[in-house]
């Protein structure tokens, strides 16, 4: 079960690293515009906001990697903390921005958190 939990945490970290790239570097290009649904003018106008969001996603990814490589009990505690952050951000985003965020962010975070807690 621990291997499954670690793989899920790694996948959530990779997802947030991907979101960082989309929001910080590709927001005004095809992949970012497809994600946001914005036209070129709106993408340009919102790029600084998206970059800020991307940076926060990078912090989530970094925290999850830290949790994976740190020895216990620190690794476990850090992993749980950052997965809860992912879950809260996903639920909040799903409620306030777009319901797809519940599936794309909150669900993977919840599954990884459940696996981490079950492996304990």
N, CA and C atoms as an extended XYZ file, in Angstrom:
360
Properties=species:S:1:pos:R:3:atomname:S:1:resname:S:1:resid:I:1 pbc="F F F"
N         0.816       -1.201        0.000 N   UNK     1
C         0.000        0.000        0.000 CA  UNK     1
C         0.861        1.268        0.000 C   UNK     1
N         2.016        1.181        0.649 N   UNK     2
C         2.895        2.355        0.693 CA  UNK     2
C         3.384        2.741       -0.700 C   UNK     2
N         3.679        1.747       -1.526 N   UNK     3
C         4.113        2.039       -2.898 CA  UNK     3
C         2.998        2.719       -3.684 C   UNK     3
N         1.788        2.220       -3.543 N   UNK     4
C         0.643        2.844       -4.214 CA  UNK     4
C         0.478        4.288       -3.758 C   UNK     4
N         0.577        4.512       -2.456 N   UNK     5
C         0.445        5.869       -1.911 CA  UNK     5
C         1.529        6.776       -2.480 C   UNK     5
N         2.753        6.305       -2.512 N   UNK     6
C         3.857        7.116       -3.028 CA  UNK     6
C         3.679        7.433       -4.513 C   UNK     6
N         3.201        6.455       -5.278 N   UNK     7
C         2.952        6.690       -6.709 CA  UNK     7
C         1.863        7.748       -6.880 C   UNK     7
N         0.792        7.645       -6.110 N   UNK     8
C        -0.294        8.633       -6.213 CA  UNK     8
C         0.183       10.029       -5.816 C   UNK     8
N         0.968       10.113       -4.755 N   UNK     9
C         1.520       11.409       -4.346 CA  UNK     9
C         2.416       11.961       -5.456 C   UNK     9
N         3.243       11.111       -6.052 N   UNK    10
C         4.096       11.539       -7.156 CA  UNK    10
C         3.292       12.030       -8.352 C   UNK    10
N         2.184       11.361       -8.640 N   UNK    11
C         1.337       11.794       -9.748 CA  UNK    11
C         0.677       13.140       -9.459 C   UNK    11
N         0.251       13.351       -8.222 N   UNK    12
C        -0.331       14.647       -7.853 CA  UNK    12
C         0.740       15.738       -7.949 C   UNK    12
N         1.948       15.431       -7.512 N   UNK    13
C         3.049       16.403       -7.634 CA  UNK    13
C         3.314       16.721       -9.100 C   UNK    13
N         3.333       15.697       -9.952 N   UNK    14
C         3.563       15.911      -11.384 CA  UNK    14
C         2.426       16.741      -12.001 C   UNK    14
N         1.194       16.477      -11.593 N   UNK    15
C         0.051       17.254      -12.066 CA  UNK    15
C         0.236       18.733      -11.736 C   UNK    15
N         0.669       19.019      -10.526 N   UNK    16
C         0.829       20.420      -10.126 CA  UNK    16
C         2.040       21.064      -10.794 C   UNK    16
N         3.048       20.291      -11.090 N   UNK    17
C         4.167       20.831      -11.874 CA  UNK    17
C         3.693       21.164      -13.295 C   UNK    17
N         2.846       20.314      -13.850 N   UNK    18
C         2.277       20.567      -15.175 CA  UNK    18
C         1.405       21.825      -15.160 C   UNK    18
N         0.600       21.973      -14.130 N   UNK    19
C        -0.233       23.173      -14.008 CA  UNK    19
C         0.652       24.410      -13.907 C   UNK    19
N         1.759       24.319      -13.169 N   UNK    20
C         2.710       25.431      -13.089 CA  UNK    20
C         3.151       25.842      -14.485 C   UNK    20
N         3.550       24.881      -15.305 N   UNK    21
C         4.015       25.185      -16.662 CA  UNK    21
C         2.899       25.826      -17.486 C   UNK    21
N         1.703       25.257      -17.410 N   UNK    22
C         0.569       25.824      -18.162 CA  UNK    22
C         0.293       27.266      -17.757 C   UNK    22
N         0.243       27.512      -16.465 N   UNK    23
C        -0.167       28.830      -15.998 CA  UNK    23
C         0.951       29.869      -16.065 C   UNK    23
N         2.189       29.451      -15.898 N   UNK    24
C         3.287       30.420      -15.895 CA  UNK    24
C         3.879       30.673      -17.272 C   UNK    24
N         3.899       29.647      -18.121 N   UNK    25
C         4.635       29.766      -19.374 CA  UNK    25
C         3.788       29.579      -20.633 C   UNK    25
N         2.649       28.909      -20.517 N   UNK    26
C         1.846       28.608      -21.703 CA  UNK    26
C         0.474       29.261      -21.676 C   UNK    26
N         0.245       30.173      -20.755 N   UNK    27
C        -1.080       30.770      -20.595 CA  UNK    27
C        -1.584       31.464      -21.855 C   UNK    27
N        -0.685       32.159      -22.537 N   UNK    28
C        -1.086       32.901      -23.738 CA  UNK    28
C        -0.951       32.071      -25.002 C   UNK    28
N        -0.463       30.864      -24.885 N   UNK    29
C        -0.298       29.973      -26.042 CA  UNK    29
C        -1.458       28.973      -26.073 C   UNK    29
N        -1.456       28.121      -27.061 N   UNK    30
C        -2.540       27.171      -27.278 CA  UNK    30
C        -2.976       26.377      -26.057 C   UNK    30
N        -2.068       25.677      -25.380 N   UNK    31
C        -2.516       24.865      -24.237 CA  UNK    31
C        -3.139       25.684      -23.110 C   UNK    31
N        -2.559       26.824      -22.800 N   UNK    32
C        -3.104       27.672      -21.746 CA  UNK    32
C        -4.444       28.268      -22.122 C   UNK    32
N        -4.557       28.695      -23.373 N   UNK    33
C        -5.826       29.279      -23.828 CA  UNK    33
C        -6.919       28.225      -23.905 C   UNK    33
N        -6.533       27.004      -24.259 N   UNK    34
C        -7.520       25.928      -24.285 CA  UNK    34
C        -8.007       25.631      -22.863 C   UNK    34
N        -7.084       25.623      -21.927 N   UNK    35
C        -7.447       25.379      -20.535 CA  UNK    35
C        -8.388       26.460      -20.009 C   UNK    35
N        -8.050       27.704      -20.258 N   UNK    36
C        -8.830       28.817      -19.714 CA  UNK    36
C       -10.067       29.137      -20.541 C   UNK    36
N       -10.005       28.867      -21.832 N   UNK    37
C       -11.096       29.249      -22.718 CA  UNK    37
C       -11.081       30.720      -23.094 C   UNK    37
N        -9.962       31.406      -22.798 N   UNK    38
C        -9.858       32.839      -23.055 CA  UNK    38
C        -9.384       33.111      -24.470 C   UNK    38
N        -9.835       34.235      -25.015 N   UNK    39
C        -9.282       34.691      -26.280 CA  UNK    39
C        -7.910       35.321      -25.996 C   UNK    39
N        -7.208       35.708      -27.059 N   UNK    40
C        -5.838       36.213      -26.908 CA  UNK    40
C        -5.771       37.443      -26.008 C   UNK    40
N        -6.727       38.352      -26.148 N   UNK    41
C        -6.709       39.570      -25.326 CA  UNK    41
C        -6.920       39.269      -23.848 C   UNK    41
N        -7.870       38.407      -23.553 N   UNK    42
C        -8.130       38.065      -22.153 CA  UNK    42
C        -6.967       37.275      -21.567 C   UNK    42
N        -6.377       36.381      -22.353 N   UNK    43
C        -5.220       35.627      -21.875 CA  UNK    43
C        -4.070       36.570      -21.547 C   UNK    43
N        -3.838       37.551      -22.406 N   UNK    44
C        -2.773       38.534      -22.164 CA  UNK    44
C        -3.066       39.334      -20.892 C   UNK    44
N        -4.319       39.731      -20.719 N   UNK    45
C        -4.694       40.544      -19.558 CA  UNK    45
C        -4.610       39.769      -18.248 C   UNK    45
N        -4.852       38.465      -18.307 N   UNK    46
C        -4.861       37.662      -17.083 CA  UNK    46
C        -3.568       36.892      -16.856 C   UNK    46
N        -2.601       37.027      -17.749 N   UNK    47
C        -1.348       36.269      -17.636 CA  UNK    47
C        -0.640       36.476      -16.297 C   UNK    47
N        -0.548       37.713      -15.765 N   UNK    48
C         0.116       37.854      -14.461 CA  UNK    48
C        -0.616       37.118      -13.333 C   UNK    48
N        -1.929       37.096      -13.383 N   UNK    49
C        -2.702       36.359      -12.375 CA  UNK    49
C        -2.471       34.858      -12.513 C   UNK    49
N        -2.473       34.386      -13.749 N   UNK    50
C        -2.243       32.962      -13.993 CA  UNK    50
C        -0.846       32.551      -13.558 C   UNK    50
N         0.136       33.407      -13.807 N   UNK    51
C         1.506       33.097      -13.395 CA  UNK    51
C         1.591       32.977      -11.875 C   UNK    51
N         0.881       33.829      -11.166 N   UNK    52
C         0.862       33.753       -9.707 CA  UNK    52
C         0.236       32.439       -9.247 C   UNK    52
N        -0.867       32.060       -9.870 N   UNK    53
C        -1.491       30.770       -9.561 CA  UNK    53
C        -0.535       29.626       -9.862 C   UNK    53
N         0.164       29.725      -10.973 N   UNK    54
C         1.117       28.686      -11.337 CA  UNK    54
C         2.216       28.533      -10.309 C   UNK    54
N         2.678       29.650       -9.790 N   UNK    55
C         3.723       29.609       -8.766 CA  UNK    55
C         3.227       28.846       -7.537 C   UNK    55
N         2.000       29.110       -7.128 N   UNK    56
C         1.440       28.393       -5.981 CA  UNK    56
C         1.323       26.898       -6.264 C   UNK    56
N         0.962       26.539       -7.477 N   UNK    57
C         0.925       25.117       -7.831 CA  UNK    57
C         2.309       24.497       -7.765 C   UNK    57
N         3.317       25.280       -8.127 N   UNK    58
C         4.690       24.806       -7.997 CA  UNK    58
C         5.074       24.547       -6.547 C   UNK    58
N         4.600       25.415       -5.646 N   UNK    59
C         4.861       25.192       -4.218 CA  UNK    59
C         4.199       23.904       -3.733 C   UNK    59
N         2.990       23.631       -4.216 N   UNK    60
C         2.329       22.380       -3.859 CA  UNK    60
C         3.139       21.179       -4.349 C   UNK    60
N         3.609       21.240       -5.592 N   UNK    61
C         4.409       20.146       -6.147 CA  UNK    61
C         5.695       19.960       -5.339 C   UNK    61
N         6.362       21.065       -5.022 N   UNK    62
C         7.609       20.980       -4.256 CA  UNK    62
C         7.365       20.388       -2.875 C   UNK    62
N         6.277       20.790       -2.235 N   UNK    63
C         5.966       20.243       -0.919 CA  UNK    63
C         5.691       18.755       -0.957 C   UNK    63
N         5.011       18.306       -2.001 N   UNK    64
C         4.739       16.876       -2.121 CA  UNK    64
C         6.011       16.079       -2.381 C   UNK    64
N         6.893       16.617       -3.191 N   UNK    65
C         8.184       15.946       -3.416 CA  UNK    65
C         8.980       15.906       -2.112 C   UNK    65
N         8.990       17.015       -1.378 N   UNK    66
C         9.659       17.044       -0.079 CA  UNK    66
C         9.102       15.940        0.826 C   UNK    66
N         7.777       15.820        0.865 N   UNK    67
C         7.169       14.784        1.682 CA  UNK    67
C         7.576       13.384        1.262 C   UNK    67
N         7.756       13.181       -0.028 N   UNK    68
C         8.164       11.859       -0.518 CA  UNK    68
C         9.598       11.513       -0.140 C   UNK    68
N        10.473       12.508       -0.113 N   UNK    69
C        11.888       12.212        0.117 CA  UNK    69
C        12.321       12.370        1.573 C   UNK    69
N        11.533       13.049        2.387 N   UNK    70
C        11.894       13.249        3.790 CA  UNK    70
C        11.623       11.973        4.587 C   UNK    70
N        12.460       11.754        5.574 N   UNK    71
C        12.263       10.598        6.454 CA  UNK    71
C        11.043       10.834        7.346 C   UNK    71
N        10.407        9.744        7.748 N   UNK    72
C         9.279        9.853        8.674 CA  UNK    72
C         9.786       10.153       10.079 C   UNK    72
N         9.045       10.869       10.885 N   UNK    73
C         7.655       11.249       10.694 CA  UNK    73
C         7.473       12.520        9.862 C   UNK    73
N         8.551       13.238        9.594 N   UNK    74
C         8.425       14.498        8.849 CA  UNK    74
C         7.811       14.270        7.476 C   UNK    74
N         8.275       13.264        6.753 N   UNK    75
C         7.771       13.006        5.403 CA  UNK    75
C         6.274       12.771        5.391 C   UNK    75
N         5.804       11.965        6.327 N   UNK    76
C         4.367       11.693        6.418 CA  UNK    76
C         3.596       12.975        6.701 C   UNK    76
N         4.052       13.741        7.667 N   UNK    77
C         3.343       14.969        8.065 CA  UNK    77
C         3.323       15.996        6.938 C   UNK    77
N         4.449       16.154        6.267 N   UNK    78
C         4.527       17.110        5.158 CA  UNK    78
C         3.616       16.662        4.020 C   UNK    78
N         3.634       15.388        3.706 N   UNK    79
C         2.788       14.859        2.638 CA  UNK    79
C         1.315       15.088        2.940 C   UNK    79
N         0.904       14.770        4.163 N   UNK    80
C        -0.498       14.968        4.541 CA  UNK    80
C        -0.856       16.449        4.468 C   UNK    80
N         0.010       17.309        4.984 N   UNK    81
C        -0.272       18.747        4.940 CA  UNK    81
C        -0.480       19.230        3.507 C   UNK    81
N         0.449       18.885        2.605 N   UNK    82
C         0.335       19.391        1.235 CA  UNK    82
C        -0.810       18.742        0.476 C   UNK    82
N        -1.138       17.491        0.764 N   UNK    83
C        -2.313       16.889        0.125 CA  UNK    83
C        -3.600       17.542        0.605 C   UNK    83
N        -3.661       17.910        1.869 N   UNK    84
C        -4.837       18.644        2.357 CA  UNK    84
C        -4.915       19.999        1.662 C   UNK    84
N        -3.772       20.663        1.471 N   UNK    85
C        -3.758       21.938        0.731 CA  UNK    85
C        -4.279       21.744       -0.682 C   UNK    85
N        -3.843       20.694       -1.360 N   UNK    86
C        -4.318       20.390       -2.714 CA  UNK    86
C        -5.828       20.172       -2.698 C   UNK    86
N        -6.300       19.409       -1.732 N   UNK    87
C        -7.721       19.110       -1.641 CA  UNK    87
C        -8.538       20.379       -1.392 C   UNK    87
N        -8.108       21.198       -0.453 N   UNK    88
C        -8.828       22.443       -0.163 CA  UNK    88
C        -8.830       23.363       -1.387 C   UNK    88
N        -7.669       23.506       -2.033 N   UNK    89
C        -7.590       24.350       -3.228 CA  UNK    89
C        -8.488       23.811       -4.335 C   UNK    89
N        -8.533       22.495       -4.495 N   UNK    90
C        -9.376       21.896       -5.523 CA  UNK    90
C       -10.857       22.087       -5.250 C   UNK    90
N       -11.260       21.924       -4.004 N   UNK    91
C       -12.666       22.134       -3.655 CA  UNK    91
C       -13.027       23.606       -3.826 C   UNK    91
N       -12.191       24.491       -3.345 N   UNK    92
C       -12.466       25.928       -3.474 CA  UNK    92
C       -12.540       26.331       -4.957 C   UNK    92
N       -11.574       25.876       -5.742 N   UNK    93
C       -11.586       26.185       -7.170 CA  UNK    93
C       -12.798       25.602       -7.876 C   UNK    93
N       -13.202       24.401       -7.462 N   UNK    94
C       -14.367       23.778       -8.055 CA  UNK    94
C       -15.650       24.521       -7.745 C   UNK    94
N       -15.708       25.107       -6.566 N   UNK    95
C       -16.898       25.856       -6.166 CA  UNK    95
C       -16.909       27.254       -6.789 C   UNK    95
N       -15.744       27.903       -6.827 N   UNK    96
C       -15.709       29.316       -7.225 CA  UNK    96
C       -15.335       29.566       -8.679 C   UNK    96
N       -14.622       28.643       -9.310 N   UNK    97
C       -14.123       28.915      -10.660 CA  UNK    97
C       -14.721       27.979      -11.703 C   UNK    97
N       -14.510       26.675      -11.547 N   UNK    98
C       -14.937       25.729      -12.564 CA  UNK    98
C       -15.081       24.353      -11.920 C   UNK    98
N       -16.203       23.734      -12.115 N   UNK    99
C       -16.447       22.427      -11.487 CA  UNK    99
C       -15.460       21.347      -11.934 C   UNK    99
N       -14.867       21.522      -13.109 N   UNK   100
C       -13.872       20.534      -13.574 CA  UNK   100
C       -12.705       20.421      -12.611 C   UNK   100
N       -12.437       21.484      -11.858 N   UNK   101
C       -11.319       21.472      -10.912 CA  UNK   101
C       -11.546       20.424       -9.819 C   UNK   101
N       -12.800       20.149       -9.505 N   UNK   102
C       -13.088       19.101       -8.519 CA  UNK   102
C       -12.546       17.750       -8.988 C   UNK   102
N       -12.703       17.472      -10.271 N   UNK   103
C       -12.238       16.192      -10.822 CA  UNK   103
C       -10.741       16.230      -11.094 C   UNK   103
N       -10.258       17.333      -11.632 N   UNK   104
C        -8.860       17.420      -12.059 CA  UNK   104
C        -7.888       17.611      -10.902 C   UNK   104
N        -8.311       18.250       -9.817 N   UNK   105
C        -7.391       18.557       -8.731 CA  UNK   105
C        -7.822       17.935       -7.402 C   UNK   105
N        -9.072       18.156       -7.005 N   UNK   106
C        -9.502       17.675       -5.696 CA  UNK   106
C        -9.550       16.148       -5.634 C   UNK   106
N       -10.075       15.512       -6.664 N   UNK   107
C       -10.189       14.052       -6.644 CA  UNK   107
C        -8.825       13.361       -6.562 C   UNK   107
N        -7.842       13.722       -7.418 N   UNK   108
C        -6.528       13.083       -7.267 CA  UNK   108
C        -5.912       13.338       -5.888 C   UNK   108
N        -6.088       14.549       -5.374 N   UNK   109
C        -5.561       14.852       -4.042 CA  UNK   109
C        -6.226       14.007       -2.967 C   UNK   109
N        -7.531       13.845       -3.061 N   UNK   110
C        -8.263       13.034       -2.084 CA  UNK   110
C        -7.863       11.564       -2.159 C   UNK   110
N        -7.705       11.047       -3.363 N   UNK   111
C        -7.292        9.649       -3.520 CA  UNK   111
C        -5.890        9.424       -2.953 C   UNK   111
N        -4.985       10.342       -3.241 N   UNK   112
C        -3.625       10.223       -2.725 CA  UNK   112
C        -3.622       10.336       -1.202 C   UNK   112
N        -4.398       11.259       -0.664 N   UNK   113
C        -4.479       11.413        0.796 CA  UNK   113
C        -5.028       10.157        1.446 C   UNK   113
N        -6.077        9.601        0.877 N   UNK   114
C        -6.652        8.370        1.414 CA  UNK   114
C        -5.627        7.238        1.391 C   UNK   114
N        -4.868        7.141        0.308 N   UNK   115
C        -3.860        6.086        0.209 CA  UNK   115
C        -2.734        6.286        1.223 C   UNK   115
N        -2.305        7.533        1.396 N   UNK   116
C        -1.252        7.822        2.381 CA  UNK   116
C        -1.719        7.467        3.788 C   UNK   116
N        -2.936        7.842        4.121 N   UNK   117
C        -3.460        7.546        5.456 CA  UNK   117
C        -3.681        6.042        5.644 C   UNK   117
N        -4.134        5.358        4.612 N   UNK   118
C        -4.345        3.911        4.697 CA  UNK   118
C        -3.029        3.163        4.826 C   UNK   118
N        -1.981        3.683        4.225 N   UNK   119
C        -0.667        3.021        4.287 CA  UNK   119
C        -0.014        3.181        5.645 C   UNK   119
N        -0.481        4.133        6.401 N   UNK   120
C         0.111        4.421        7.711 CA  UNK   120
C        -0.280        3.316        8.650 C   UNK   120
